Amino acid sequence: MQASADKLIREMEMFGEDFSGYSDEGPDAATAAPKLPTPAPAKALEDIDPSKAKKGKLNAKSTGLTYQFQILDLIGVPRHEIKQFADPYHWLHYFPPIAKQDLDGLGARIDWRRQFLTSRCRSVKSWAQAYRC
């Protein structure tokens, strides 16, 4: 959470708090040299070796997005709320209710009375006092 919040802070410095300075070409699109076309290889390694997977876990998880605000935008966080995620504790309040709703929608039988967060936000001592292990 802290690393993602730090990335958002850097992105807000680059593009502005509402990310209006972002363009699809990227931050240095105006200064970058035009790309020259490269000749295509005769046969790619994937075509030669059938043991190389074309549909793998890494390909399934890849979004092709570069910035954290793009990822949050992709999962449905409104653009005006993204700047709040620069605070790592906002992540702790935003995503757990969504996760609970998703798990309930899947039919998971979970006793939500015993939920707790494992972060610096709540210490182990306060958890032990609350549940008297």
N, C-alpha and C positions, 0 to 999 in steps of 0.2 A: 504494500500500500504506500509506504514511504517513497519507494523508488518511482512508482507511477505518479504520485503527487509531485515529486521533484521534476519529472519529465513534463508534466503539465505546466509547472511554473516556468520552465525554460521555453516551452512552446508559447506561453502567453507573452513572454518577453520578445520572442521572435515575431509573432503574428498579431499581437494585441490581445486584450482580454476577451474580445468576442470572436477572435480568430478571423477577422475580416481581411487581414493582410495575407492570408494564405491563398495561393493559386494552385491549380492542379499540376502545373509544371514544376513546382517546388520553389524554395526561397532563392536559389541562384539561377533561375531559368534565364534571366536577362543577361547575365554575365557569362553563362556557359557557352562553350564553342559548339557549333552545330555538329551533330553526330554524322559520321560518314557511314554509308552502308557497308556492311561486311558480307563477304561471300558466305553462303550457307555451306556447311560441311556435307560431304557426299552422303555419309550415313552416320547418324548419331550413335553413341555407345548404347543407348537404350534399345535401338533397333537391332543392334548386333547381338547383345546379350539378353536373352529372355528372362534371366533371373533378376534383372533390375526392375523393380516395381515402378509402375507409372502412377498408381493410385495408392499412396501410402498414408500413414498417419501424419507425417510432416506436411504433405500436400493438402490433406484435409483440414489441418489446423491453420494453414497459411491464409491470411486474408489479403496480403498484398498491400496493406496499409502501413504507413511509415510512422505516423504520429499518434500519440495517446488520445488526443481529442477526436481523431477520426474513428478510433476503435470505440470510444464511448458513444459517438454519434451513430455508429453502426448498430450498437445494441439497443438503441432507442432512447438514450438520455437526451433530453432537449438541449439545444445548443446554448441557451441562456443559463442552464444549470451546470454546465461543464466546468466553469471557473470555480465552483464550490468544491470540486474534487481536488483542488490544490491543497486543501486541508485533509491530511490522512484520516482524521477521525470522521470525516463526512462519509467515507467509504463504509465505515462500521455501522452507520445509521441508514444508509441508502440501500445496500444490497441484501442484508439479512431478511427483511420482510419479503423481498422478491424471491429469495431462495426458499423461504417457508411456503410461499404461495405455489411455487413450482413443485416442491416436494409433495404438498397436499394434492396438487393437481395430478401427480403421478400415482396417487393412492398410497403414499407412504404413511405408515402408522407410527407417528413420533410423538412422544410425550414432551410437548413444548414447555411444560412447567419447569423442566430442568435444563433449559438452554443457558449457555454462557459463552462469552467471547474469549478467545485465547489471544490476547494482545496486551500491550502495555497499558491500554486504556483501563483495564481492570486487573488488579494484581491477584496472584494466587491466594494470598492471605485473605483478601476480601471474599473470594469465591469459597474458600474453606469455611469461613465464618458463616456465610450465607447458607451453605448446605450441610454443615457439621458432619464432615466425612468420617 
